[in-house]
Amino acid sequence: MKTLKIRLTGLPVSFFVLFVLTSCGSRELKIPIHPTYQSIQAITISQKCLMCHESISSYEGLLQTVQPGNPAGSDLYKQITNGSMPQWSPKLSDAEIQAIYTWILNGAQND
């Protein structure tokens, strides 16, 4: 029996592995370990909040709802953890809530 040997090296292998890993299994939301304003805005706020709360479309607007360094004292965090928000979108995942918590705890920087 003959076998075909294929030697994959370098960059093409990286792309192949990345393709296989991203195209298999469930489609889970990927939340950064160190969330930034940009990731919070892109992943959560723009998809689940802006349809009703246009005022938080900017960093300055979102900052009105948080107390940097104090998630428990932030209106945004309180409302997403007590289930009152979002009202018309699916509730935030545990990963989204954790990302917002971490971002606020780390000072809610505009990075």
C-alpha positions in Angstrom: 0.0 0.0 0.0 1.4 3.4 -1.0 1.0 6.4 1.3 1.1 10.0 0.4 3.4 12.1 2.5 2.7 15.8 2.7 5.1 18.1 4.4 3.5 21.2 5.8 5.8 23.9 7.2 5.9 27.5 8.2 3.1 30.0 7.8 0.7 27.9 5.7 0.5 25.4 8.7 -0.4 28.3 11.0 -3.2 29.3 8.8 -4.4 25.7 8.4 -4.4 25.2 12.2 -6.2 28.5 12.8 -8.8 27.6 10.2 -9.4 24.2 11.7 -9.7 25.6 15.2 -12.0 28.4 14.3 -14.3 26.3 12.1 -14.9 23.4 14.5 -17.1 23.2 17.5 -19.5 25.7 18.9 -19.5 29.4 18.1 -18.6 30.9 21.4 -18.1 34.6 21.9 -14.5 35.3 22.3 -13.9 37.9 25.1 -10.4 39.3 25.6 -8.7 38.5 28.9 -7.8 42.2 29.3 -10.9 43.9 27.9 -10.6 47.4 26.5 -13.2 50.1 25.8 -13.0 49.1 22.1 -13.7 45.4 22.8 -16.5 46.2 25.2 -18.0 48.6 22.7 -17.6 46.3 19.7 -18.6 43.0 21.3 -21.4 44.0 23.7 -22.5 47.6 23.8 -23.0 48.0 20.0 -24.8 44.7 19.7 -27.0 44.7 22.8 -27.4 48.3 24.1 -27.3 50.9 21.4 -30.7 50.1 19.9 -32.2 51.8 23.0 -29.3 53.7 24.6 -27.7 55.9 21.9 -26.2 58.0 24.6 -23.6 55.3 25.4 -22.4 55.1 21.8 -19.3 57.2 22.8 -16.7 56.7 25.5 -17.9 59.8 27.2 -21.5 58.6 27.2 -20.6 55.2 28.5 -18.4 56.7 31.2 -21.5 58.4 32.6 -22.8 55.0 33.6 -19.7 53.7 35.4 -17.5 54.5 38.4 -14.0 53.6 37.2 -12.5 51.2 39.6 -15.8 50.4 41.3 -18.0 47.9 39.4 -20.5 47.5 42.3 -21.1 51.2 42.3 -21.6 51.5 38.5 -25.1 51.7 37.1 -24.1 49.8 34.0 -22.7 46.8 36.0 -25.7 46.8 38.5 -28.2 46.8 35.7 -26.6 44.0 33.7 -26.1 41.8 36.8 -29.6 42.3 38.3 -31.2 41.3 35.0 -32.9 44.6 34.3 -30.8 45.3 31.2 -30.9 44.6 28.4 -34.6 44.6 28.2 -35.1 43.8 24.5 -31.9 41.9 23.6 -30.7 38.5 24.9 -29.1 38.8 28.4 -25.4 39.2 28.5 -23.3 36.1 28.8 -21.2 35.5 31.9 -18.1 36.2 29.8 -19.6 39.6 28.7 -20.5 40.5 32.2 -17.0 39.5 33.4 -15.4 41.6 30.7 -17.4 44.7 31.7 -16.6 44.0 35.4 -12.8 43.7 34.6 -12.8 46.8 32.4 -14.5 48.9 35.1 -12.3 47.5 37.9 -9.2 48.4 35.9 -10.3 52.0 35.6 -12.6 52.0 32.6 -9.9 53.4 30.4 -10.5 54.6 26.8 -7.9 52.4 25.2 
